[in-house]
């Protein structure tokens, strides 16, 4: 089957809807990395055997992660005409009871987390039904109630290994709208008007970058997805690719059409085997339906995507180092200009955006720039996905409108410190970010506000620290990480971080002096100002912010 017309796409949508709502009980088992880590795949295999042997009328599928990683393994149970129910912390021993109750139109109440009566997939919507009065609604769960899901709209609810389920929720309809009904310039203008900023950390307007790439000289160009997610504690992109890979492919397809590009690359770290596996499956499925390859949607437009794997070097998240790695060279940054949009991969003009940036594109085309820009804050439109980790009660994937306060994320969604401990600080932006004390948690999470308090958005990691955390030790950890990941090309980063680490080791050993503290601050500022690339320029942030906000902890380390 090839999708070449609106009729073909609508036929595929109906097929996908039948798979999602098959008219018989359907059970979905969360099998993203977080679910698998706590037994999700063993649970799936157990259910599969029981269903094959005893209950062939039940539909069983793998799903991704709905975000509440703390509660995995999560199982969704959909019974025709009734609310979809999410079960949490399900074990293989629960499998037979869940299946037998589903056949009776019931669920195990003691395992129920919440129910979903209807769901807005943004590009489409589904009504599940009512019933199960004793189970809380999705919106009554604080972890979910304060979120707005745009990127994560399908995650945990559809089978990421089945393109038809993605189409069933309205997937690839935005691509059809763009490629068959809009001029490339109109697509770029819509992205510009939406205010979408790059979600990789720098926050550069995506539409402007697209426009620059389109106007760059040269017939052969690339678009690249940066999936080299390397921050400790960050796993947003991994989850997005594992749970909804077609969202990424569709965003890249629309972008390629807008920029007149025929070759795309996804640069992903080899340590993400499940994401790679599901991307390969998604690419094969998209090609088989004619959504990638030659003459896409009978429009005359050709485009395909290949996967390039990286060895996991943190510095390869930097654009020019990433391009060098794709070319088979050592991943080291180079001086800019020229920027990638002028001279990128193999010397061709290249547009580089991260996973989440691409994933926003189908929504912008489907709902329009005005709808998208109504979410978030002025100059910071849309949502942002964060991985909420560390000493926080509700660990998981969180998606909130930009401009949401840290208080809302950490206390309302995250439920504060783990095991009731007092929260002390949070680090945003991974090794490149700073540590923010709890007294500043009214800070809105947007690009400019975070910069004002000495940190950054980064790709979206939020590491929470509690009252037992030594902030100088946290700074040492991140400097040790950054020093080890430095490519060594420039002296300020290579030598400066090494000496910063030596001073921190001396301080934490109780052998430091006031002179060491002064030197640490001076060295941090020098490395920040003189390093070649973003790794060195931002690596001192954990030191500078902990010295600013937790100076007393450094003073306590000084030699008597």
C-alpha positions as CSV (number, residue, x, y, z in Angstrom):
1,X,0.0,0.0,0.0
2,X,1.2,3.5,-0.9
3,X,-0.4,6.6,0.4
4,X,-0.7,9.0,-2.5
5,X,-4.0,10.8,-1.9
6,X,-6.2,12.2,0.8
7,X,-8.4,9.1,0.3
8,X,-5.5,6.8,1.0
9,X,-4.5,8.6,4.1
10,X,-8.1,8.6,5.4
11,X,-8.2,4.8,4.8
12,X,-5.0,4.4,6.8
13,X,-6.5,6.5,9.6
14,X,-9.5,4.3,9.8
15,X,-7.3,1.2,9.9
16,X,-5.2,2.8,12.7
17,X,-8.3,3.7,14.7
18,X,-9.5,0.1,14.6
19,X,-6.2,-1.0,16.0
20,X,-6.4,1.5,18.8
21,X,-10.1,0.8,19.5
22,X,-10.5,-2.7,18.2
23,X,-14.0,-3.3,19.6
24,X,-12.6,-5.8,22.1
25,X,-10.4,-5.5,25.2
26,X,-7.0,-4.0,24.4
27,X,-4.1,-4.1,26.8
28,X,-1.0,-2.0,26.3
29,X,2.2,-2.6,28.3
30,X,4.7,0.2,28.7
31,X,7.9,-1.0,27.1
32,X,10.1,2.0,27.0
33,X,13.5,1.8,28.7
34,X,12.0,2.9,32.1
35,X,9.3,0.2,31.9
36,X,11.7,-2.5,30.7
37,X,14.1,-1.7,33.5
38,X,11.5,-2.7,36.1
39,X,10.2,-5.7,34.3
40,X,7.9,-4.4,31.6
41,X,9.1,-6.8,28.9
42,X,8.8,-9.8,31.2
43,X,5.3,-8.7,32.0
44,X,4.5,-8.3,28.2
45,X,5.8,-11.8,27.4
46,X,3.8,-13.2,30.3
47,X,0.6,-11.6,29.1
48,X,1.4,-12.6,25.5
49,X,1.6,-16.3,26.5
50,X,-1.6,-16.2,28.5
51,X,-3.5,-14.5,25.7
52,X,-2.2,-16.9,23.1
53,X,-3.1,-19.9,25.2
54,X,-6.4,-18.8,26.8
55,X,-7.8,-15.5,25.6
56,X,-7.3,-14.9,21.9
57,X,-10.0,-12.3,21.8
58,X,-7.8,-9.8,23.7
59,X,-5.6,-7.4,21.8
60,X,-2.1,-6.9,23.3
61,X,0.3,-4.2,22.2
62,X,3.5,-2.6,23.4
63,X,3.2,1.1,24.2
64,X,5.8,3.7,25.2
65,X,6.1,5.7,28.4
66,X,3.3,8.0,29.5
67,X,5.8,9.9,31.6
68,X,5.2,8.7,35.2
69,X,8.4,6.6,35.3
70,X,8.2,6.2,39.1
71,X,5.0,4.1,38.6
72,X,6.3,1.8,35.9
73,X,5.5,-0.9,34.8
74,X,2.3,0.9,33.6
75,X,-0.4,-1.0,31.8
76,X,-3.3,0.5,29.9
77,X,-6.6,-1.4,29.7
78,X,-9.2,-0.3,27.2
79,X,-12.6,-2.0,27.3
80,X,-15.1,-1.0,24.5
81,X,-17.4,1.8,25.7
82,X,-15.5,2.4,28.9
83,X,-12.7,4.7,30.1
84,X,-9.2,3.7,29.4
85,X,-7.6,2.7,32.7
86,X,-3.9,3.1,33.6
87,X,-2.6,0.4,36.0
88,X,0.6,1.1,37.9
89,X,3.5,-1.0,39.3
90,X,2.1,-4.1,37.6
91,X,4.0,-7.3,38.1
92,X,4.0,-10.5,36.0
93,X,2.0,-12.2,38.7
94,X,-0.8,-9.7,38.1
95,X,-1.0,-10.7,34.4
96,X,-3.6,-13.4,34.5
97,X,-6.0,-11.5,36.8
98,X,-5.8,-8.4,34.6
99,X,-6.6,-10.4,31.5
100,X,-9.5,-12.3,33.0
101,X,-11.1,-9.2,34.5
102,X,-10.7,-7.4,31.2
103,X,-12.7,-10.1,29.5
104,X,-15.4,-9.4,32.1
105,X,-15.3,-5.7,31.4
106,X,-13.5,-5.0,34.7
107,X,-10.1,-3.9,36.0
108,X,-8.2,-4.6,39.3
109,X,-9.2,-1.6,41.3
110,X,-6.2,-1.9,43.7
111,X,-3.8,-1.4,40.7
112,X,-5.6,1.5,39.1
113,X,-3.7,4.8,38.9
114,X,-6.4,6.7,37.0
115,X,-8.8,6.6,34.1
116,X,-9.0,8.5,30.8
117,X,-12.5,9.2,29.3
118,X,-11.3,11.1,26.3
119,X,-7.9,12.2,25.0
120,X,-6.7,15.1,22.8
121,X,-4.0,13.8,20.5
122,X,-3.8,17.4,19.2
123,X,-3.7,16.1,15.6
124,X,-6.8,14.1,16.4
125,X,-8.9,13.1,19.4
126,X,-10.4,9.9,20.9
127,X,-13.4,9.2,23.1
128,X,-13.0,6.1,25.3
129,X,-16.1,6.2,27.4
130,X,-17.2,6.3,31.0
131,X,-17.6,4.0,34.0
132,X,-15.2,2.9,36.7
133,X,-16.5,5.5,39.1
134,X,-14.2,4.5,41.9
135,X,-11.1,5.3,39.9
136,X,-9.6,8.8,39.8
137,X,-9.7,10.8,36.6
138,X,-6.4,11.5,34.9
139,X,-6.8,15.2,35.8
140,X,-7.1,14.3,39.5
141,X,-3.6,13.0,39.6
142,X,-1.3,15.9,40.6
143,X,1.6,14.6,38.4
144,X,-0.6,14.8,35.3
145,X,-2.9,17.7,36.2
146,X,-0.3,20.4,35.9
147,X,1.0,19.3,32.6
148,X,0.1,20.1,29.0
149,X,1.0,17.4,26.6
150,X,1.9,18.4,23.0
151,X,5.2,16.5,22.4
152,X,4.1,13.7,24.7
153,X,0.5,13.6,23.3
154,X,0.8,10.0,22.1
155,X,3.4,8.6,24.4
156,X,2.2,5.6,26.4
157,X,-1.1,5.4,24.5
158,X,-0.2,4.1,21.1
159,X,2.1,1.3,19.8
160,X,5.3,3.0,18.7
161,X,6.1,0.1,16.4
162,X,2.9,0.5,14.3
163,X,2.7,3.4,11.9
164,X,-1.0,2.9,11.5
165,X,-1.7,3.8,15.1
166,X,0.2,7.0,14.6
167,X,-1.9,7.8,11.5
168,X,-5.0,6.8,13.5
169,X,-4.4,9.7,15.9
170,X,-4.0,12.1,12.9
171,X,-0.3,11.5,12.2
172,X,1.0,12.4,8.8
173,X,-2.0,14.5,8.1
174,X,0.0,17.7,8.8
175,X,2.7,16.5,6.4
176,X,0.0,15.9,3.7
177,X,-1.4,19.4,4.4
178,X,2.1,21.0,4.0
179,X,3.3,19.0,1.0
180,X,0.1,19.0,-1.1
181,X,-1.4,22.3,0.0
182,X,1.2,24.8,1.0
183,X,4.2,26.5,-0.7
184,X,7.5,25.8,1.1
185,X,7.8,29.5,2.0
186,X,4.4,29.4,3.6
187,X,5.5,26.5,5.8
188,X,8.6,28.4,6.9
189,X,6.5,31.5,7.6
190,X,4.1,29.4,9.8
191,X,7.0,28.1,11.8
192,X,8.4,31.6,12.2
193,X,5.0,33.0,13.3
194,X,4.6,30.2,15.9
195,X,7.7,31.5,17.7
196,X,9.2,28.0,18.0
197,X,12.7,28.2,19.4
198,X,15.2,25.4,19.2
199,X,14.8,23.0,22.2
200,X,18.4,21.9,22.2
201,X,19.5,24.7,24.6
202,X,20.4,27.8,22.6
203,X,16.8,28.7,21.9
204,X,17.5,30.1,18.4
205,X,14.2,30.6,16.4
206,X,13.7,27.5,14.3
207,X,11.9,29.2,11.4
208,X,14.7,31.7,10.9
209,X,17.2,28.9,10.8
210,X,15.1,27.1,8.2
211,X,14.9,30.3,6.1
212,X,18.7,30.7,6.2
213,X,19.2,27.1,5.1
214,X,16.7,27.4,2.3
215,X,18.4,30.5,0.9
216,X,22.0,29.1,1.3
217,X,23.8,28.6,-1.9
218,X,24.1,25.0,-3.2
219,X,21.7,22.4,-4.6
220,X,22.6,19.7,-2.2
221,X,21.8,20.3,1.5
222,X,21.1,18.3,4.7
223,X,18.8,18.4,7.5
224,X,20.0,16.8,10.7
225,X,18.3,15.8,14.0
226,X,20.6,16.0,17.0
227,X,19.6,13.0,19.2
228,X,22.9,13.0,21.0
229,X,21.4,13.5,24.4
230,X,24.3,13.4,26.7
231,X,23.4,15.3,29.9
232,X,23.5,13.2,33.1
233,X,19.9,12.7,34.2
234,X,18.4,13.7,30.8
235,X,16.4,11.2,28.8
236,X,13.6,13.3,27.2
237,X,14.7,12.6,23.6
238,X,15.3,8.9,24.2
239,X,11.7,8.6,25.6
240,X,10.2,10.6,22.7
241,X,11.9,8.4,20.1
242,X,11.1,5.2,21.9
243,X,7.4,6.1,22.5
244,X,6.5,8.0,19.3
245,X,9.2,7.8,16.6
246,X,6.9,8.9,13.7
247,X,6.4,12.3,15.4
248,X,10.1,13.0,14.8
249,X,10.1,11.6,11.2
250,X,7.0,13.7,10.2
251,X,8.6,16.8,11.6
252,X,11.7,16.2,9.6
253,X,9.7,15.5,6.5
254,X,7.8,18.8,6.8
255,X,11.0,20.7,7.4
256,X,12.8,19.0,4.4
257,X,9.9,20.0,2.1
258,X,10.0,23.6,3.4
259,X,13.8,23.9,2.9
260,X,14.0,22.0,-0.3
261,X,16.2,19.3,1.2
262,X,16.3,15.7,0.0
263,X,18.5,14.0,2.6
264,X,18.1,13.8,6.3
265,X,20.1,12.3,9.1
266,X,19.4,11.4,12.7
267,X,22.5,11.5,14.8
268,X,21.9,9.3,17.8
269,X,24.1,7.9,20.5
270,X,24.7,4.2,20.2
271,X,23.8,3.8,23.9
272,X,20.1,4.2,22.9
273,X,19.6,0.7,21.3
274,X,15.8,0.6,21.8
275,X,15.3,4.1,20.3
276,X,17.5,3.1,17.3
277,X,15.5,-0.1,16.8
278,X,12.2,1.7,16.9
279,X,13.5,4.4,14.6
280,X,14.6,1.8,12.0
281,X,11.2,0.2,12.2
282,X,9.5,3.5,11.8
283,X,11.7,4.4,8.8
284,X,10.9,1.1,7.1
285,X,7.2,1.5,7.7
286,X,7.2,5.1,6.4
287,X,9.1,4.0,3.2
288,X,6.7,1.1,2.7
289,X,3.7,3.6,2.7
290,X,5.5,6.0,0.4
291,X,5.9,8.7,3.1
292,X,9.6,8.6,2.6
293,X,11.5,8.0,-0.6
294,X,10.7,9.1,-4.1
295,X,7.6,11.1,-5.2
296,X,6.2,11.4,-1.6
297,X,2.4,11.8,-1.6
298,X,2.5,11.9,-5.4
299,X,4.0,15.4,-5.2
300,X,7.2,15.0,-7.0
301,X,9.1,15.7,-3.8
302,X,11.9,13.2,-2.8
303,X,13.2,12.8,0.7
304,X,14.7,10.1,2.9
305,X,16.3,9.8,6.3
306,X,19.3,7.8,7.4
307,X,20.6,7.1,10.9
308,X,24.2,7.9,12.0
309,X,25.3,6.6,15.4
310,X,27.7,8.4,17.7
311,X,30.0,6.9,20.3
312,X,28.5,8.9,23.1
313,X,31.0,11.8,23.3
314,X,29.2,14.7,25.2
315,X,31.0,17.3,23.0
316,X,29.3,15.9,19.9
317,X,26.2,17.6,21.0
318,X,27.9,20.8,19.8
319,X,26.9,21.4,16.2
320,X,30.3,21.5,14.5
321,X,31.6,18.6,16.5
322,X,28.5,16.6,15.6
323,X,29.0,17.4,11.9
324,X,32.7,16.2,12.2
325,X,31.5,13.0,13.8
326,X,29.0,12.3,11.0
327,X,31.9,12.7,8.5
328,X,33.9,10.1,10.3
329,X,36.3,12.5,11.9
330,X,37.1,13.1,15.6
331,X,34.2,15.0,17.2
332,X,35.9,18.3,17.8
333,X,34.3,21.8,17.5
334,X,35.7,24.3,15.0
335,X,35.6,28.0,15.0
336,X,32.4,29.6,13.6
337,X,31.7,31.2,11.2
338,X,31.1,29.5,8.9
339,X,28.0,28.2,10.6
340,X,26.4,24.8,9.6
341,X,23.7,26.6,7.6
342,X,26.5,27.8,5.3
343,X,29.0,24.9,5.5
344,X,27.8,21.9,7.4
345,X,28.0,18.1,6.9
346,X,30.4,17.2,4.1
347,X,30.6,20.9,3.3
348,X,26.9,21.3,2.4
349,X,24.5,23.8,4.0
350,X,22.9,22.0,6.9
351,X,20.0,22.7,9.2
352,X,20.4,21.1,12.6
353,X,17.6,20.9,15.2
354,X,17.2,18.6,18.2
355,X,14.5,15.9,18.6
356,X,12.0,18.0,20.4
357,X,12.2,20.9,18.0
358,X,11.3,18.7,15.0
359,X,8.5,17.0,17.1
360,X,6.7,20.4,17.5
361,X,6.5,20.9,13.7
362,X,3.5,18.6,12.9
363,X,1.5,20.3,15.6
364,X,2.3,23.8,14.3
365,X,1.1,22.8,10.8
366,X,-2.0,21.0,12.1
367,X,-3.2,23.6,14.6
368,X,-1.6,26.8,13.2
369,X,0.9,29.3,14.4
370,X,-1.6,31.3,16.5
371,X,-2.7,28.2,18.4
372,X,0.9,27.2,19.2
373,X,1.9,30.7,20.2
374,X,-1.0,30.9,22.6
375,X,0.7,28.2,24.7
376,X,3.6,29.3,26.9
377,X,4.8,32.8,27.5
378,X,5.7,35.8,25.3
379,X,8.9,35.0,23.4
380,X,8.8,31.5,24.8
381,X,6.0,29.8,23.0
382,X,4.9,26.2,23.3
383,X,5.8,23.6,25.9
384,X,9.1,22.0,27.1
385,X,9.7,18.4,28.2
386,X,11.9,17.9,31.2
387,X,13.2,14.8,32.8
388,X,12.6,15.3,36.5
389,X,15.2,13.2,38.4
390,X,17.3,13.2,41.5
391,X,16.1,13.6,45.1
392,X,12.4,14.2,44.0
393,X,9.4,12.1,44.9
394,X,7.8,11.8,41.5
395,X,10.5,10.9,39.0
396,X,9.4,11.1,35.4
397,X,8.9,12.9,32.1
398,X,7.2,16.3,32.6
399,X,5.8,18.6,29.8
400,X,4.7,22.1,30.8
401,X,4.1,25.4,29.0
402,X,7.2,27.5,28.9
403,X,7.0,30.1,31.7
404,X,5.8,27.6,34.3
405,X,7.6,28.1,37.6
406,X,10.1,25.7,39.1
407,X,7.8,25.6,42.2
408,X,5.0,24.1,40.0
409,X,7.3,21.5,38.4
410,X,9.1,20.4,41.5
411,X,6.5,20.6,44.2
412,X,3.1,20.4,42.4
413,X,4.1,17.8,39.8
414,X,7.2,16.3,41.5
415,X,5.6,16.3,45.0
416,X,8.8,17.7,46.6
417,X,11.7,15.8,48.0
418,X,11.9,12.0,48.0
419,X,10.9,10.3,51.2
420,X,9.7,13.6,52.6
421,X,13.1,15.3,52.7
422,X,13.4,19.0,52.2
423,X,14.4,20.2,48.7
424,X,17.5,22.4,48.7
425,X,18.2,23.2,45.0
426,X,17.7,22.1,41.4
427,X,20.1,22.1,38.5
428,X,18.8,22.8,35.1
429,X,20.6,22.3,31.8
430,X,22.9,19.4,32.8
431,X,26.6,20.0,33.2
432,X,26.2,23.3,31.4
433,X,23.6,24.6,33.8
434,X,23.6,26.1,37.2
435,X,22.2,25.2,40.6
436,X,19.2,27.2,41.7
437,X,18.4,27.5,45.5
438,X,14.8,26.8,46.6
439,X,14.3,30.4,47.5
440,X,14.4,31.2,43.7
441,X,11.9,28.5,42.7
442,X,9.4,31.2,41.7
443,X,11.7,31.6,38.6
444,X,9.7,31.0,35.4
445,X,11.2,28.2,33.3
446,X,12.1,30.1,30.1
447,X,15.3,30.9,28.3
448,X,15.8,34.4,29.6
449,X,14.7,33.9,33.2
450,X,17.0,31.0,33.7
451,X,19.9,32.9,32.2
452,X,19.3,35.7,34.7
453,X,19.8,33.4,37.7
454,X,23.0,31.9,36.2
455,X,21.8,28.8,34.5
456,X,20.2,27.7,31.3
457,X,17.4,25.6,29.7
458,X,19.7,23.1,28.2
459,X,18.0,20.1,26.6
460,X,15.7,19.7,29.6
461,X,17.3,17.9,32.5
462,X,16.1,18.9,36.0
463,X,18.2,17.3,38.8
464,X,16.7,17.9,42.2
465,X,18.9,18.0,45.3
466,X,17.7,17.6,48.9
467,X,18.9,18.8,52.3
468,X,21.6,16.2,52.5
469,X,23.3,17.3,49.3
470,X,26.7,18.9,49.5
471,X,26.7,21.6,46.8
472,X,30.4,21.8,46.5
473,X,30.5,18.1,45.9
474,X,27.8,18.5,43.2
475,X,30.0,21.2,41.5
476,X,32.9,18.8,41.6
477,X,30.9,16.0,40.0
478,X,29.9,18.1,37.1
479,X,33.4,19.6,36.6
480,X,34.8,16.1,36.7
481,X,32.2,15.1,34.0
482,X,32.9,18.1,31.8
483,X,36.7,17.7,32.2
484,X,36.5,14.1,31.1
485,X,34.3,15.0,28.1
486,X,36.4,17.9,26.9
487,X,37.8,17.3,23.4
488,X,41.1,18.9,24.4
489,X,41.3,21.2,21.4
490,X,41.4,24.5,23.2
491,X,43.6,25.3,26.2
492,X,41.0,27.1,28.4
493,X,38.7,24.1,28.5
494,X,41.3,21.4,28.5
495,X,43.6,22.8,31.2
496,X,41.2,25.2,33.0
497,X,38.6,22.5,33.9
498,X,41.4,20.2,35.0
499,X,42.7,22.8,37.4
500,X,39.2,23.7,38.6
501,X,38.8,20.0,39.5
502,X,42.1,20.0,41.4
503,X,41.0,23.0,43.5
504,X,37.6,21.4,44.2
505,X,39.3,18.2,45.3
506,X,41.5,20.1,47.6
507,X,38.6,22.1,49.1
508,X,36.5,19.0,49.7
509,X,39.5,17.2,51.3
510,X,39.5,20.1,53.8
511,X,42.8,21.4,52.6
512,X,41.6,24.5,50.7
513,X,42.2,28.2,51.6
514,X,40.5,31.5,50.8
515,X,43.1,31.9,48.1
516,X,41.8,28.7,46.5
517,X,38.3,30.0,46.5
518,X,39.3,33.2,44.9
519,X,41.3,31.3,42.3
520,X,38.4,28.9,41.6
521,X,36.1,31.8,40.8
522,X,38.7,33.6,38.7
523,X,39.5,30.5,36.8
524,X,35.8,29.7,36.2
525,X,35.2,33.1,34.7
526,X,38.2,32.8,32.5
527,X,37.2,29.4,31.1
528,X,33.7,30.7,30.6
529,X,34.9,33.7,28.5
530,X,37.7,32.1,26.5
531,X,36.7,28.6,25.6
532,X,36.1,27.7,21.9
533,X,32.7,26.0,22.2
534,X,29.7,25.8,24.4
535,X,31.1,22.9,26.5
536,X,33.9,25.0,28.0
537,X,31.8,28.3,27.9
538,X,29.1,26.8,30.1
539,X,31.0,24.1,32.2
540,X,31.8,26.6,35.0
541,X,28.1,27.3,35.6
542,X,27.7,24.7,38.4
543,X,30.7,26.1,40.2
544,X,29.8,29.8,39.8
545,X,26.1,29.3,40.9
546,X,27.0,27.1,43.9
547,X,29.6,29.6,45.0
548,X,27.0,32.4,44.6
549,X,24.1,30.8,46.3
550,X,25.7,28.4,48.7
551,X,28.9,30.2,49.7
552,X,28.7,29.1,53.3
553,X,29.1,25.5,52.2
554,X,32.4,26.4,50.6
555,X,33.5,28.4,53.6
556,X,32.9,25.4,55.9
557,X,35.4,23.4,53.8
558,X,38.3,25.8,54.3
559,X,41.3,24.6,56.3
560,X,41.1,25.7,59.9
